[in-house]
Amino acid sequence: MNAPKFEKDRPAPVLSGDSARVDDRTQADDAARVVRLHEARGRLAAELAKVIVGQERVIDLMLTAMFSGGHCLLIGVPGLAKTLLVSTLARLLSLSFKRVQFTPDLMPSDITGTEIIQDDPVTGQRGFRFLRGPVFANMLLADEINRTPPKTQAALLEAMQERHVTVGDQTFPLPEPFFVLATQNPIEHEGTYPLPEAQLDRFMFSIQVRYPSEAEELEIMKRTTDPRAVVLAQVLAAAEIRELQAIVPRVPAGDHVYRFALRLVRRTRPEEPDAPPYVKECLSWGAGPRAAQYLMIGAKARAILQGRFCATTEDVAAVAEPVLAHRLVTNFNAGAEGVTPASIVARILAEVPRGAAEPL
């Protein structure tokens, strides 16, 4: 395996004495962690392949989001092993896992938890005790999140954003790492409550889970009708994941990489003077500043997952569609012409140069 590559064009800080030695040690430690994460990614892929057939892109995006500290929305029809994928990943990472089936009668307290009255066996007095809900897990699967009313959706999305639950005058922190995977069925619309755009913006990625190929589906049929048990090996523990998550923000990127990500986001906004004509015709609203942040943090996480300690414009382009598509609001013109947010992102990607860019 090749050693991780560091950005050559980045000017080294002028340090001396103890400061220089500390900086060298930090860089060496980060390089070692990048190698370990790259190796862990290979082991994760190998272990997941024992259970999950195909879906390599979905797995890569999930790992990228997890090491970025973000959450994912999985969109796909039933039966594509979304639940199995999440539960298997939780086992490989030695994380606590909970699943919530979202229904129209689900209440916010069913997710976050509730206070109950309990007798003290010593004093005999009654008092309130907080009974924690399923959100207190490292990995939470919110199945069919669009089947529950906005009040319950908001309770989960607030926990995702704030990383804690408040009940009365008490605040309870969520476990770290904390990762939410929500699923949505794209073919059913009756009895659903679509997530508002402001809530969709809380998800780092929106991932389309597609049908398997013919060969993959044949392999799925064979595996699921075979009684032999699959033995999985743990790859990473929760403490190791938190340690590796701390590296991601420190991954360097050239100024032209930041400008490339910024140009992608700003070209999705129809009110911008240099927005393409098709954006002004087909979009009511473009992506906000959080999209630019997620583009860069996702690019950095993708880089270290591939064993590189330097993010590039190719890394930004690789995460552009899952970051941007669910943040674009199309209008009637787009619907009439069959234009989708994903197709708009693909067109913008093809037009924005990926080399060193001129100042904005």
C-alpha atoms as a printed R data frame, in Angstrom:
    type eleno elety resid chain resno       x       y       z
1   ATOM     1    CA   MET     A     1   0.000   0.000   0.000
2   ATOM     2    CA   ASN     A     2   1.278   3.466  -0.856
3   ATOM     3    CA   ALA     A     3   2.011   5.936   1.904
4   ATOM     4    CA   PRO     A     4  -0.468   8.837   2.238
5   ATOM     5    CA   LYS     A     5   0.314  11.829   0.042
6   ATOM     6    CA   PHE     A     6   0.679  15.260   1.574
7   ATOM     7    CA   GLU     A     7  -0.073  18.506  -0.223
8   ATOM     8    CA   LYS     A     8   3.165  19.700  -1.842
9   ATOM     9    CA   ASP     A     9   2.053  23.225  -2.681
10  ATOM    10    CA   ARG     A    10   1.099  24.133   0.865
11  ATOM    11    CA   PRO     A    11   3.776  26.408   2.398
12  ATOM    12    CA   ALA     A    12   5.270  24.958   5.557
13  ATOM    13    CA   PRO     A    13   5.010  27.152   8.658
14  ATOM    14    CA   VAL     A    14   8.254  28.619   9.962
15  ATOM    15    CA   LEU     A    15   8.805  26.959  13.323
16  ATOM    16    CA   SER     A    16  11.745  26.418  15.556
17  ATOM    17    CA   GLY     A    17  12.752  24.355  18.554
18  ATOM    18    CA   ASP     A    18   9.999  22.590  20.473
19  ATOM    19    CA   SER     A    19   7.213  24.006  18.250
20  ATOM    20    CA   ALA     A    20   8.729  22.418  15.148
21  ATOM    21    CA   ARG     A    21   9.120  19.057  16.888
22  ATOM    22    CA   VAL     A    22   5.508  19.140  18.102
23  ATOM    23    CA   ASP     A    23   4.282  19.972  14.596
24  ATOM    24    CA   ASP     A    24   6.345  17.128  13.111
25  ATOM    25    CA   ARG     A    25   4.965  14.683  15.666
26  ATOM    26    CA   THR     A    26   1.378  15.808  14.974
27  ATOM    27    CA   GLN     A    27   1.835  15.411  11.231
28  ATOM    28    CA   ALA     A    28   3.443  11.983  11.681
29  ATOM    29    CA   ASP     A    29   0.607  10.887  13.995
30  ATOM    30    CA   ASP     A    30  -1.995  12.073  11.488
31  ATOM    31    CA   ALA     A    31  -0.222  10.223   8.680
32  ATOM    32    CA   ALA     A    32  -0.254   7.020  10.724
33  ATOM    33    CA   ARG     A    33  -3.969   7.426  11.444
34  ATOM    34    CA   VAL     A    34  -4.712   8.002   7.756
35  ATOM    35    CA   VAL     A    35  -2.948   4.737   6.921
36  ATOM    36    CA   ARG     A    36  -4.944   2.967   9.623
37  ATOM    37    CA   LEU     A    37  -8.238   4.411   8.388
38  ATOM    38    CA   HIS     A    38  -7.444   3.444   4.799
39  ATOM    39    CA   GLU     A    39  -6.703  -0.112   5.927
40  ATOM    40    CA   ALA     A    40  -9.895  -0.154   8.024
41  ATOM    41    CA   ARG     A    41 -11.929   0.906   5.002
42  ATOM    42    CA   GLY     A    42 -10.597  -2.100   3.073
43  ATOM    43    CA   ARG     A    43 -11.440  -4.457   5.938
44  ATOM    44    CA   LEU     A    44 -14.921  -2.939   6.293
45  ATOM    45    CA   ALA     A    45 -15.608  -3.415   2.589
46  ATOM    46    CA   ALA     A    46 -14.423  -7.021   2.763
47  ATOM    47    CA   GLU     A    47 -16.553  -7.833   5.818
48  ATOM    48    CA   LEU     A    48 -19.638  -6.093   4.404
49  ATOM    49    CA   ALA     A    49 -19.240  -8.046   1.166
50  ATOM    50    CA   LYS     A    50 -19.899 -11.227   3.174
51  ATOM    51    CA   VAL     A    51 -23.442  -9.990   3.807
52  ATOM    52    CA   ILE     A    52 -24.205  -7.209   1.292
53  ATOM    53    CA   VAL     A    53 -23.978  -7.817  -2.446
54  ATOM    54    CA   GLY     A    54 -22.997  -4.750  -4.469
55  ATOM    55    CA   GLN     A    55 -23.987  -1.222  -3.297
56  ATOM    56    CA   GLU     A    56 -20.317  -0.154  -3.201
57  ATOM    57    CA   ARG     A    57 -21.147   3.506  -3.825
58  ATOM    58    CA   VAL     A    58 -23.750   3.539  -1.044
59  ATOM    59    CA   ILE     A    59 -21.241   1.995   1.373
60  ATOM    60    CA   ASP     A    60 -18.519   4.492   0.440
61  ATOM    61    CA   LEU     A    61 -20.858   7.446   0.937
62  ATOM    62    CA   MET     A    62 -22.089   6.103   4.288
63  ATOM    63    CA   LEU     A    63 -18.512   5.708   5.538
64  ATOM    64    CA   THR     A    64 -17.617   9.176   4.252
65  ATOM    65    CA   ALA     A    65 -20.555  10.709   6.119
66  ATOM    66    CA   MET     A    66 -19.840   8.777   9.289
67  ATOM    67    CA   PHE     A    67 -16.193   9.857   9.491
68  ATOM    68    CA   SER     A    68 -17.331  13.407   8.674
69  ATOM    69    CA   GLY     A    69 -19.777  13.356  11.583
70  ATOM    70    CA   GLY     A    70 -22.774  13.752   9.245
71  ATOM    71    CA   HIS     A    71 -26.083  11.948   8.711
72  ATOM    72    CA   CYS     A    72 -27.556  10.238   5.639
73  ATOM    73    CA   LEU     A    73 -30.965   9.972   4.008
74  ATOM    74    CA   LEU     A    74 -31.310   6.726   2.035
75  ATOM    75    CA   ILE     A    75 -33.929   6.812  -0.725
76  ATOM    76    CA   GLY     A    76 -34.916   3.498  -2.275
77  ATOM    77    CA   VAL     A    77 -37.747   1.031  -2.703
78  ATOM    78    CA   PRO     A    78 -38.307  -1.695  -0.072
79  ATOM    79    CA   GLY     A    79 -36.174  -4.833  -0.192
80  ATOM    80    CA   LEU     A    80 -32.805  -3.278  -1.101
81  ATOM    81    CA   ALA     A    81 -31.149  -4.326   2.206
82  ATOM    82    CA   LYS     A    82 -30.982  -0.820   3.651
83  ATOM    83    CA   THR     A    83 -31.739  -2.053   7.171
84  ATOM    84    CA   LEU     A    84 -29.373  -5.012   6.843
85  ATOM    85    CA   LEU     A    85 -26.592  -2.741   5.614
86  ATOM    86    CA   VAL     A    86 -26.923  -0.364   8.568
87  ATOM    87    CA   SER     A    87 -27.185  -3.104  11.206
88  ATOM    88    CA   THR     A    88 -24.211  -4.988   9.729
89  ATOM    89    CA   LEU     A    89 -22.090  -1.833   9.677
90  ATOM    90    CA   ALA     A    90 -22.964  -1.195  13.336
91  ATOM    91    CA   ARG     A    91 -21.772  -4.702  14.239
92  ATOM    92    CA   LEU     A    92 -18.493  -4.273  12.357
93  ATOM    93    CA   LEU     A    93 -17.854  -0.997  14.134
94  ATOM    94    CA   SER     A    94 -18.908  -2.264  17.561
95  ATOM    95    CA   LEU     A    95 -21.553   0.450  17.847
96  ATOM    96    CA   SER     A    96 -24.900   0.351  19.606
97  ATOM    97    CA   PHE     A    97 -27.707   0.198  17.038
98  ATOM    98    CA   LYS     A    98 -31.414   1.002  17.272
99  ATOM    99    CA   ARG     A    99 -34.141   0.966  14.657
100 ATOM   100    CA   VAL     A   100 -37.339   3.034  14.767
101 ATOM   101    CA   GLN     A   101 -40.201   2.322  12.386
102 ATOM   102    CA   PHE     A   102 -41.814   5.698  11.740
103 ATOM   103    CA   THR     A   103 -45.624   5.632  11.706
104 ATOM   104    CA   PRO     A   104 -48.334   8.339  11.740
105 ATOM   105    CA   ASP     A   105 -48.986   7.788  15.479
106 ATOM   106    CA   LEU     A   106 -45.331   8.026  16.556
107 ATOM   107    CA   MET     A   107 -44.790  10.720  19.188
108 ATOM   108    CA   PRO     A   108 -41.597  12.746  19.830
109 ATOM   109    CA   SER     A   109 -41.170  11.057  23.227
110 ATOM   110    CA   ASP     A   110 -41.158   7.660  21.478
111 ATOM   111    CA   ILE     A   111 -37.827   8.718  19.972
112 ATOM   112    CA   THR     A   112 -36.172  10.948  22.551
113 ATOM   113    CA   GLY     A   113 -37.524   9.313  25.719
114 ATOM   114    CA   THR     A   114 -39.939  10.246  28.484
115 ATOM   115    CA   GLU     A   115 -40.086  10.896  32.207
116 ATOM   116    CA   ILE     A   116 -41.704   8.249  34.389
117 ATOM   117    CA   ILE     A   117 -42.712   8.287  38.054
118 ATOM   118    CA   GLN     A   118 -40.695   5.846  40.136
119 ATOM   119    CA   ASP     A   119 -40.698   4.929  43.816
120 ATOM   120    CA   ASP     A   120 -37.392   5.217  45.656
121 ATOM   121    CA   PRO     A   121 -36.869   1.812  47.357
122 ATOM   122    CA   VAL     A   122 -34.886   3.446  50.203
123 ATOM   123    CA   THR     A   123 -36.975   6.494  51.105
124 ATOM   124    CA   GLY     A   124 -40.299   5.350  49.662
125 ATOM   125    CA   GLN     A   125 -40.729   8.735  47.995
126 ATOM   126    CA   ARG     A   126 -41.825   9.139  44.430
127 ATOM   127    CA   GLY     A   127 -39.782  11.005  41.855
128 ATOM   128    CA   PHE     A   128 -39.325  11.444  38.138
129 ATOM   129    CA   ARG     A   129 -36.778   9.420  36.199
130 ATOM   130    CA   PHE     A   130 -35.912   9.946  32.552
131 ATOM   131    CA   LEU     A   131 -36.291   6.791  30.485
132 ATOM   132    CA   ARG     A   132 -34.049   7.148  27.455
133 ATOM   133    CA   GLY     A   133 -35.471   6.552  23.991
134 ATOM   134    CA   PRO     A   134 -33.888   4.831  20.986
135 ATOM   135    CA   VAL     A   135 -32.116   8.038  19.902
136 ATOM   136    CA   PHE     A   136 -29.528   7.260  22.602
137 ATOM   137    CA   ALA     A   137 -27.541   4.943  20.345
138 ATOM   138    CA   ASN     A   138 -24.405   5.323  18.274
139 ATOM   139    CA   MET     A   139 -26.254   4.411  15.083
140 ATOM   140    CA   LEU     A   140 -29.968   5.023  14.618
141 ATOM   141    CA   LEU     A   141 -32.013   3.800  11.659
142 ATOM   142    CA   ALA     A   142 -35.108   5.956  11.134
143 ATOM   143    CA   ASP     A   143 -37.162   3.756   8.822
144 ATOM   144    CA   GLU     A   144 -39.534   5.614   6.479
145 ATOM   145    CA   ILE     A   145 -39.042   8.959   8.191
146 ATOM   146    CA   ASN     A   146 -41.622  10.594   5.908
147 ATOM   147    CA   ARG     A   147 -44.437   8.476   7.390
148 ATOM   148    CA   THR     A   148 -44.575  10.422  10.645
149 ATOM   149    CA   PRO     A   149 -45.907  13.968  11.243
150 ATOM   150    CA   PRO     A   150 -43.550  16.988  11.225
151 ATOM   151    CA   LYS     A   151 -43.586  17.322  15.035
152 ATOM   152    CA   THR     A   152 -41.963  13.911  15.464
153 ATOM   153    CA   GLN     A   153 -39.617  14.454  12.521
154 ATOM   154    CA   ALA     A   154 -38.477  17.706  14.133
155 ATOM   155    CA   ALA     A   155 -37.720  15.962  17.441
156 ATOM   156    CA   LEU     A   156 -35.283  13.627  15.718
157 ATOM   157    CA   LEU     A   157 -33.767  16.312  13.515
158 ATOM   158    CA   GLU     A   158 -33.202  18.572  16.520
159 ATOM   159    CA   ALA     A   159 -31.309  15.770  18.248
160 ATOM   160    CA   MET     A   160 -29.263  15.273  15.068
161 ATOM   161    CA   GLN     A   161 -28.297  18.940  14.998
162 ATOM   162    CA   GLU     A   162 -27.759  19.641  18.704
163 ATOM   163    CA   ARG     A   163 -26.412  16.185  19.687
164 ATOM   164    CA   HIS     A   164 -28.421  16.253  22.906
165 ATOM   165    CA   VAL     A   165 -31.980  15.856  24.213
166 ATOM   166    CA   THR     A   166 -33.587  18.357  26.573
167 ATOM   167    CA   VAL     A   167 -36.380  17.250  28.916
168 ATOM   168    CA   GLY     A   168 -37.664  19.865  31.305
169 ATOM   169    CA   ASP     A   169 -34.618  21.613  32.775
170 ATOM   170    CA   GLN     A   170 -32.252  18.712  32.109
171 ATOM   171    CA   THR     A   171 -30.050  18.136  29.076
172 ATOM   172    CA   PHE     A   172 -28.859  14.648  28.167
173 ATOM   173    CA   PRO     A   173 -25.951  14.351  25.708
174 ATOM   174    CA   LEU     A   174 -26.183  11.749  22.971
175 ATOM   175    CA   PRO     A   175 -23.467   9.094  22.713
176 ATOM   176    CA   GLU     A   176 -20.471   9.695  20.484
177 ATOM   177    CA   PRO     A   177 -20.135   8.887  17.700
178 ATOM   178    CA   PHE     A   178 -23.761   9.552  16.745
179 ATOM   179    CA   PHE     A   179 -24.928   8.714  13.250
180 ATOM   180    CA   VAL     A   180 -28.496   8.758  11.861
181 ATOM   181    CA   LEU     A   181 -29.556   6.911   8.747
182 ATOM   182    CA   ALA     A   182 -33.090   7.729   7.647
183 ATOM   183    CA   THR     A   183 -34.859   5.874   4.853
184 ATOM   184    CA   GLN     A   184 -37.550   7.129   2.508
185 ATOM   185    CA   ASN     A   185 -39.709   5.224   0.064
186 ATOM   186    CA   PRO     A   186 -39.870   7.172  -3.234
187 ATOM   187    CA   ILE     A   187 -42.892   5.351  -4.679
188 ATOM   188    CA   GLU     A   188 -45.505   5.901  -1.953
189 ATOM   189    CA   HIS     A   189 -47.065   9.305  -1.340
190 ATOM   190    CA   GLU     A   190 -50.381   8.656   0.432
191 ATOM   191    CA   GLY     A   191 -50.142   8.967   4.202
192 ATOM   192    CA   THR     A   192 -46.694  10.544   4.052
193 ATOM   193    CA   TYR     A   193 -45.329  13.819   5.371
194 ATOM   194    CA   PRO     A   194 -42.459  14.994   3.142
195 ATOM   195    CA   LEU     A   195 -39.562  16.540   5.014
196 ATOM   196    CA   PRO     A   196 -39.428  20.338   4.674
197 ATOM   197    CA   GLU     A   197 -36.376  21.742   2.926
198 ATOM   198    CA   ALA     A   198 -34.996  23.152   6.181
199 ATOM   199    CA   GLN     A   199 -35.078  19.677   7.720
200 ATOM   200    CA   LEU     A   200 -33.614  18.018   4.645
201 ATOM   201    CA   ASP     A   201 -30.699  20.422   4.986
202 ATOM   202    CA   ARG     A   202 -29.723  18.650   8.240
203 ATOM   203    CA   PHE     A   203 -28.693  15.553   6.270
204 ATOM   204    CA   MET     A   204 -25.179  15.638   4.886
205 ATOM   205    CA   PHE     A   205 -25.960  13.179   2.084
206 ATOM   206    CA   SER     A   206 -29.075  12.059   0.263
207 ATOM   207    CA   ILE     A   207 -28.164   8.672  -1.223
208 ATOM   208    CA   GLN     A   208 -30.139   6.935  -3.963
209 ATOM   209    CA   VAL     A   209 -30.165   3.171  -3.315
210 ATOM   210    CA   ARG     A   210 -30.738   1.539  -6.686
211 ATOM   211    CA   TYR     A   211 -31.720  -1.927  -7.856
212 ATOM   212    CA   PRO     A   212 -28.908  -4.503  -8.059
213 ATOM   213    CA   SER     A   213 -27.542  -5.682 -11.386
214 ATOM   214    CA   GLU     A   214 -28.679  -9.039 -12.785
215 ATOM   215    CA   ALA     A   215 -25.521 -10.790 -11.577
216 ATOM   216    CA   GLU     A   216 -25.810  -9.197  -8.130
217 ATOM   217    CA   GLU     A   217 -29.467 -10.168  -7.811
218 ATOM   218    CA   LEU     A   218 -28.621 -13.763  -8.709
219 ATOM   219    CA   GLU     A   219 -25.962 -13.788  -5.988
220 ATOM   220    CA   ILE     A   220 -28.472 -12.334  -3.502
221 ATOM   221    CA   MET     A   221 -30.896 -15.161  -4.288
222 ATOM   222    CA   LYS     A   222 -28.216 -17.767  -3.683
223 ATOM   223    CA   ARG     A   223 -27.003 -16.277  -0.415
224 ATOM   224    CA   THR     A   224 -30.414 -15.697   1.117
225 ATOM   225    CA   THR     A   225 -31.494 -19.297   0.457
226 ATOM   226    CA   ASP     A   226 -28.280 -20.751   1.934
227 ATOM   227    CA   PRO     A   227 -28.548 -21.716   5.629
228 ATOM   228    CA   ARG     A   228 -24.836 -21.227   6.358
229 ATOM   229    CA   ALA     A   229 -24.110 -18.538   8.962
230 ATOM   230    CA   VAL     A   230 -21.746 -15.669   8.231
231 ATOM   231    CA   VAL     A   231 -19.071 -14.829  10.802
232 ATOM   232    CA   LEU     A   232 -18.109 -11.153  10.938
233 ATOM   233    CA   ALA     A   233 -14.983  -9.639  12.488
234 ATOM   234    CA   GLN     A   234 -15.053  -6.326  14.328
235 ATOM   235    CA   VAL     A   235 -13.015  -3.664  12.527
236 ATOM   236    CA   LEU     A   236 -13.173  -0.475  14.639
237 ATOM   237    CA   ALA     A   237 -14.400   0.498  18.095
238 ATOM   238    CA   ALA     A   238 -16.280   3.681  19.011
239 ATOM   239    CA   ALA     A   239 -13.207   5.322  20.555
240 ATOM   240    CA   GLU     A   240 -11.185   4.695  17.397
241 ATOM   241    CA   ILE     A   241 -13.937   6.202  15.244
242 ATOM   242    CA   ARG     A   242 -13.974   9.380  17.342
243 ATOM   243    CA   GLU     A   243 -10.205   9.604  17.057
244 ATOM   244    CA   LEU     A   244 -10.337   9.228  13.282
245 ATOM   245    CA   GLN     A   245 -13.197  11.741  12.978
246 ATOM   246    CA   ALA     A   246 -10.944  14.333  14.621
247 ATOM   247    CA   ILE     A   247  -8.442  14.037  11.749
248 ATOM   248    CA   VAL     A   248 -10.871  15.000   8.982
249 ATOM   249    CA   PRO     A   249 -11.003  18.778   9.628
250 ATOM   250    CA   ARG     A   250  -7.175  18.860   9.649
251 ATOM   251    CA   VAL     A   251  -6.867  17.466   6.117
252 ATOM   252    CA   PRO     A   252  -5.359  20.248   3.957
253 ATOM   253    CA   ALA     A   253  -6.872  21.476   0.697
254 ATOM   254    CA   GLY     A   254  -5.683  24.068  -1.781
255 ATOM   255    CA   ASP     A   255  -7.478  27.379  -2.137
256 ATOM   256    CA   HIS     A   256  -8.625  26.356  -5.632
257 ATOM   257    CA   VAL     A   257 -10.394  23.335  -4.072
258 ATOM   258    CA   TYR     A   258 -12.368  25.598  -1.737
259 ATOM   259    CA   ARG     A   259 -13.209  27.910  -4.648
260 ATOM   260    CA   PHE     A   260 -14.324  24.964  -6.778
261 ATOM   261    CA   ALA     A   261 -16.744  23.848  -4.029
262 ATOM   262    CA   LEU     A   262 -17.953  27.435  -3.599
263 ATOM   263    CA   ARG     A   263 -18.586  27.857  -7.325
264 ATOM   264    CA   LEU     A   264 -20.644  24.650  -7.416
265 ATOM   265    CA   VAL     A   265 -22.881  25.874  -4.614
266 ATOM   266    CA   ARG     A   266 -23.315  29.433  -5.866
267 ATOM   267    CA   ARG     A   267 -24.192  28.300  -9.391
268 ATOM   268    CA   THR     A   268 -27.241  26.493  -7.980
269 ATOM   269    CA   ARG     A   269 -28.792  29.783  -6.831
270 ATOM   270    CA   PRO     A   270 -31.109  31.303  -9.463
271 ATOM   271    CA   GLU     A   271 -30.714  34.828  -8.068
272 ATOM   272    CA   GLU     A   272 -26.949  34.835  -8.691
273 ATOM   273    CA   PRO     A   273 -26.012  36.990 -11.735
274 ATOM   274    CA   ASP     A   274 -23.777  34.285 -13.240
275 ATOM   275    CA   ALA     A   275 -26.207  31.411 -12.640
276 ATOM   276    CA   PRO     A   276 -26.746  29.343 -15.830
277 ATOM   277    CA   PRO     A   277 -30.033  29.922 -17.710
278 ATOM   278    CA   TYR     A   278 -31.263  26.392 -16.939
279 ATOM   279    CA   VAL     A   279 -30.798  27.037 -13.204
280 ATOM   280    CA   LYS     A   280 -32.882  30.242 -13.387
281 ATOM   281    CA   GLU     A   281 -35.560  28.451 -15.391
282 ATOM   282    CA   CYS     A   282 -35.815  25.236 -13.337
283 ATOM   283    CA   LEU     A   283 -34.935  26.102  -9.733
284 ATOM   284    CA   SER     A   284 -36.813  28.169  -7.199
285 ATOM   285    CA   TRP     A   285 -34.096  27.890  -4.559
286 ATOM   286    CA   GLY     A   286 -30.488  26.729  -4.551
287 ATOM   287    CA   ALA     A   287 -28.185  25.270  -1.925
288 ATOM   288    CA   GLY     A   288 -27.233  27.227   1.196
289 ATOM   289    CA   PRO     A   289 -23.907  27.709   3.003
290 ATOM   290    CA   ARG     A   290 -24.201  24.358   4.819
291 ATOM   291    CA   ALA     A   291 -23.863  22.644   1.436
292 ATOM   292    CA   ALA     A   292 -20.460  24.269   0.866
293 ATOM   293    CA   GLN     A   293 -19.324  23.153   4.313
294 ATOM   294    CA   TYR     A   294 -20.438  19.578   3.664
295 ATOM   295    CA   LEU     A   295 -18.758  19.541   0.254
296 ATOM   296    CA   MET     A   296 -15.401  20.309   1.835
297 ATOM   297    CA   ILE     A   297 -15.696  18.085   4.891
298 ATOM   298    CA   GLY     A   298 -16.959  15.244   2.682
299 ATOM   299    CA   ALA     A   299 -14.066  15.737   0.261
300 ATOM   300    CA   LYS     A   300 -11.574  15.611   3.131
301 ATOM   301    CA   ALA     A   301 -13.108  12.438   4.561
302 ATOM   302    CA   ARG     A   302 -13.111  10.794   1.122
303 ATOM   303    CA   ALA     A   303  -9.445  11.671   0.670
304 ATOM   304    CA   ILE     A   304  -8.281   9.999   3.881
305 ATOM   305    CA   LEU     A   305 -10.515   6.974   3.276
306 ATOM   306    CA   GLN     A   306  -8.516   6.515   0.081
307 ATOM   307    CA   GLY     A   307  -5.210   6.959   1.900
308 ATOM   308    CA   ARG     A   308  -4.476  10.573   0.925
309 ATOM   309    CA   PHE     A   309  -3.886  13.434   3.346
310 ATOM   310    CA   CYS     A   310  -4.887  16.106   0.837
311 ATOM   311    CA   ALA     A   311  -8.338  16.856  -0.595
312 ATOM   312    CA   THR     A   312  -8.695  17.575  -4.318
313 ATOM   313    CA   THR     A   313 -11.355  18.910  -6.665
314 ATOM   314    CA   GLU     A   314 -12.051  15.293  -7.694
315 ATOM   315    CA   ASP     A   315 -12.996  14.537  -4.078
316 ATOM   316    CA   VAL     A   316 -15.392  17.501  -4.095
317 ATOM   317    CA   ALA     A   317 -16.922  16.360  -7.394
318 ATOM   318    CA   ALA     A   318 -17.387  12.810  -6.042
319 ATOM   319    CA   VAL     A   319 -19.621  14.012  -3.185
320 ATOM   320    CA   ALA     A   320 -21.353  16.859  -5.055
321 ATOM   321    CA   GLU     A   321 -24.508  15.009  -6.116
322 ATOM   322    CA   PRO     A   322 -25.406  13.486  -2.691
323 ATOM   323    CA   VAL     A   323 -24.651  16.819  -0.983
324 ATOM   324    CA   LEU     A   324 -26.438  19.167  -3.384
325 ATOM   325    CA   ALA     A   325 -29.351  17.318  -5.002
326 ATOM   326    CA   HIS     A   326 -31.709  17.253  -1.997
327 ATOM   327    CA   ARG     A   327 -31.013  20.930  -1.315
328 ATOM   328    CA   LEU     A   328 -32.295  22.150  -4.692
329 ATOM   329    CA   VAL     A   329 -35.966  23.142  -4.990
330 ATOM   330    CA   THR     A   330 -37.266  22.630  -8.522
331 ATOM   331    CA   ASN     A   331 -40.265  24.478  -9.989
332 ATOM   332    CA   PHE     A   332 -43.046  23.678 -12.449
333 ATOM   333    CA   ASN     A   333 -40.791  24.181 -15.459
334 ATOM   334    CA   ALA     A   334 -38.438  21.474 -14.239
335 ATOM   335    CA   GLY     A   335 -41.301  19.047 -13.687
336 ATOM   336    CA   ALA     A   336 -42.739  19.711 -17.134
337 ATOM   337    CA   GLU     A   337 -39.375  19.142 -18.822
338 ATOM   338    CA   GLY     A   338 -38.371  16.135 -16.717
339 ATOM   339    CA   VAL     A   339 -35.408  17.957 -15.176
340 ATOM   340    CA   THR     A   340 -34.279  16.568 -11.812
341 ATOM   341    CA   PRO     A   341 -31.990  18.107  -9.179
342 ATOM   342    CA   ALA     A   342 -29.434  15.354  -9.862
343 ATOM   343    CA   SER     A   343 -29.329  16.215 -13.565
344 ATOM   344    CA   ILE     A   344 -28.798  19.899 -12.743
345 ATOM   345    CA   VAL     A   345 -25.895  19.029 -10.420
346 ATOM   346    CA   ALA     A   346 -24.364  16.829 -13.134
347 ATOM   347    CA   ARG     A   347 -24.625  19.669 -15.663
348 ATOM   348    CA   ILE     A   348 -23.023  22.185 -13.290
349 ATOM   349    CA   LEU     A   349 -20.205  19.727 -12.550
350 ATOM   350    CA   ALA     A   350 -19.512  19.374 -16.261
351 ATOM   351    CA   GLU     A   351 -19.268  23.150 -16.703
352 ATOM   352    CA   VAL     A   352 -17.185  24.277 -13.719
353 ATOM   353    CA   PRO     A   353 -13.430  23.848 -14.353
354 ATOM   354    CA   ARG     A   354 -11.588  21.713 -11.815
355 ATOM   355    CA   GLY     A   355  -8.159  23.289 -12.081
356 ATOM   356    CA   ALA     A   356  -6.864  26.332 -10.295
357 ATOM   357    CA   ALA     A   357  -9.625  28.945 -10.488
358 ATOM   358    CA   GLU     A   358  -9.459  32.702 -10.853
359 ATOM   359    CA   PRO     A   359 -10.573  34.839  -7.902
360 ATOM   360    CA   LEU     A   360 -14.319  35.203  -7.542
